[in-house]
Amino acid sequence: MTSRLVVIPTRRAHSNHAEVARSIGVDIIAGRYAEGGRLPGDVELTAMFGVSRPVLRESVKTLVAKGLLTTKARVGTVVRERGAWNMFDADVLAWHLDAGIDRRFLNDLAEIRLAVEPRAAALAAGRRSEADIAELHRSMARMRREASDSVGFADGDLALHLAVANASGNLFMRSIGNVIEAALRASFLLSAPVETQDRETVLLWHQRIVDAIESGDAEAATAAMIEVIHNGLRRHEGGPASSGAAPATSAAVESGEQS
């Protein structure tokens, strides 16, 4: 993947105010409304979207709650700096995919996953229940059953990662689900593992996560999760996938090395 932006369209919202919020949110993220700048006035925006003022105000409230906007007396509605945005919010992540993502965004997603998911896998190895193991096996079975470029495969992949987070027993790790979903959705649409070797590599390392958690091997679960995330990055960049060699070590991750 080059540094150009890649747009990954999301499903449209179901209500007027949610669709207006999505449209304005995408424009903010894409830079069409600059940080620190004011949004157009109510009259202009209601005409632009063909909605009433109450619908527009509800949309603005949504964006304020997500950290993208602030309202100031005698100033108006102002775009907040990027650092104030709630990047863990499902809509904000989805709007980034709508606005267009580049390698930096994918790397940022990978870095937060590397900071959390390997530890979640390690905790899951010590805390998993029989129900957790059953869910991991169901997710793995779905990935094996579905074509690599199918929605079913992507859903199975997501379900497995969310099952690991749930099995960790840590509520904060469970809350990273929106980040995992955005990362896997982008990965699936940009570089689904359709080649036979890529598919077998993805299945191999995901199965190693499941096996390690089931056997209570925290170190192996950590290593397998790290390799799964790195393999995804390698596919985005057009590099060879790792078919079974020793994965990246925790020390390598902590030092910031990425394939």
N, C-alpha and C positions, 0 to 999 in steps of 0.2 A: 504494500500500500504506500502511495506517495503522500506528500504533505497536502495534496489538494483536498478540498472538502468533499465528503460523500454524504449525500442526503438519504436518509432511511425513513420514508414516510410512516407515520403512525396512524392508527384508526382515529377517525374524527370523533369529536365529543358528541354526546347525545342531547345536550341542552344548549339553548342560545347563549346563556352567560358563560358556560364552560367553553364553547367554541370561540367566543370572543376573547376569553382569557387565553386560550391556546394560541390564537392568532397574534395577539399582542405579545405574549410570552415568546413566541418564535421570533418575532421581529426584534425584540429586545436582545435575545441571545445571539441573533445573527448580526447585531450591531446597527440595525436600521434605526433604532432609537438609542442614542449614545448614553453611556453612563453619566449621570449628573445632569442629563438633559430633561426637559419637560415633555410630557406627552401632549399631543394636540388637545384642545378643549373638548368639553362634552358635546357641543353642537357638531363639531367636525367629526368626532368619533361615532356619534349616534347615526349621523348621515352615512358615514363610511360603511358601517356594519348593518345598517337598516334595523336597528334595535331601539328600544325605549331607554330612557335615562335610568330607570331602576335596573334594567338588565346590565347596562354598562357599569353602573356603580357596584353591582354584585361581582362583575368580572374584575374590577379594580380591587375590590376587597380580597378576592382570591389571590391576586398577584401580590398584594401587600403581605398577605399571610405567608406566601412562599419566599418573601424577601426580595422580590424583583422591583417592587415599587414602594414609594413612601408618599404620603400626602401631607402637604404643608400649607398652613393657613397663609393666604395672600401670595402664595407661590404657585400652588397647583400640584399636579401629580408628577413626581420626579423618579427617574430610573436610578435605582441604587447601584453601588459599585458591585462588581462581580463577586467579591469576597463575602458579600452579605447574602448571596443567593443560597437557598437550601438545596444543596446538590444531592442530598439523599432523598429528596421528594420525587415520587414516581413521575409526576407530570413534568417537573423541571428536567429530569433525565430524558424523558420522551421528547420534549421540545428541543433538546439539544440534537437528537437524532433527526428531527424534522428540519432544524436549521442547517444541519450539515456538520459532520464531524471530521476531524483530521487525525493524524497519527498521535499528536500530543494528547488529544482527548482519550483515545484508546489506551495510550500508555498510562494516563492518569487513572483510568478505570482499573487497569491491570495492577497498578501500584497499590491501590486501596484494597483490591482483592488479595494481593500477596501479603498485605499487612494483617488481614483478618481471616481469610479462608483456611490457610494452613493451620493456624491455631485452632480454628473451629473443628477441623478434622482431627487434630490431636485430642481435643477435649471430648469429641464424639467417641473416640476409641475407648475412653474410660467411662463414659456416661451413657452410652447408647442403650436403649431398651430393645426388647424383641420387636416391638412395633416399629421402631426406627429402622432396624435391620430389614424388616419386611418391606418397608417403603423404599429403602435403597435398592433392594433386589427387584422390586416392581419397576422402578425407574430404569435400572440397568436393562431389564428385559425389554422394556419399551424401546430403548435406544437400539438394541440388537434387532428388534422386529421391524423397525421403521427404516425407510430409505433415508440416507444421510442428508438429503436436501428437502426433507418433508417437515411439515409443521410438527408432526408427531415425534420426530427425532429431537427437534429443538425443545419441545415441551418435556420430553423425557430427561434431556440434559439439564434443563432448569430445575425440574422436580428433584433430581438427584442432588444438585448443589444446595437447594433449599432444605432437603432432608438432612444433609450434613449439618447445616446451620442449626436446624431444630434439634438434632441429636446432641449438639454441643451443650445444650441446657442453659445457654447464656442468652438472655433476652436481647442484649445489645447486638450480639452476632446475628440473631434472627432478623434484626431490623435492617441489616445490610441487603436484604432480599431485593430491594429495588435496584441497587447498584449491580448485583449479580444478573438480574433480569436484563437490564440495559446492555451490559457487557456481552452477554450470551446472544442477545437478539442481534446486536451489531455484528458479532463474530459470525453468526449463522448466515446473515444476509451478505456479508462481505466475502466470506471464505468457508462455506460449508464443506466438510471433509468428504467430498464426493469421490475422490480418487481412492482406489482400494487400499493403498498403503496408509493414506491419511485416516480413513475410516477405522482401519484395524488399530492404528496408533491411538486414536481417540478412545476406542472401546477398551483397549488394553489398560491405559492409565486410569480410566474411570473405574474399571473393574478392580484395579489395585487399590484405589481408594476404598471401595466397598469391602474388599477382603481384609484390608488392614484394620478398618474400623470394627469389622465383625470379630477379628481375632484379638482385638485390644492392643494393637501395635501402633502406638501414638507416633513413633518416629517414622514408620513406613507410611502412615496416613498423611503426615506432614509432607514428606518427600513426594508422594504421588500427587497431592494437590498442587504443589509448586510446579511440578512438571506439566500438569494439565493446563495451568494458566500460561506457562511459557510456550507450550505447543500452540496454543491459540494465537499468541503473538507472532510466532514463527510463520503460521499460515497467512496472517495478514500481510507479512512482509515478503512472502514468497519464498521463504527459506525452507530447508528440509525439516520435516518433523522428526522427533526423536522416537525411534521404534522400540526402545527398551533399554537403552544404556542408562547408566547412573544419572539420576536427575540432578538439577541444580541444588546446591546445598543451601541451608538456611543462612549460612555465613555469606554466601554469594548474594542472596536476596537482600540481606541487611546492608551490604556494601553498595547496593544500587545496580548490580549487574543484571542486564536483561538481554535475552537472545533476540 
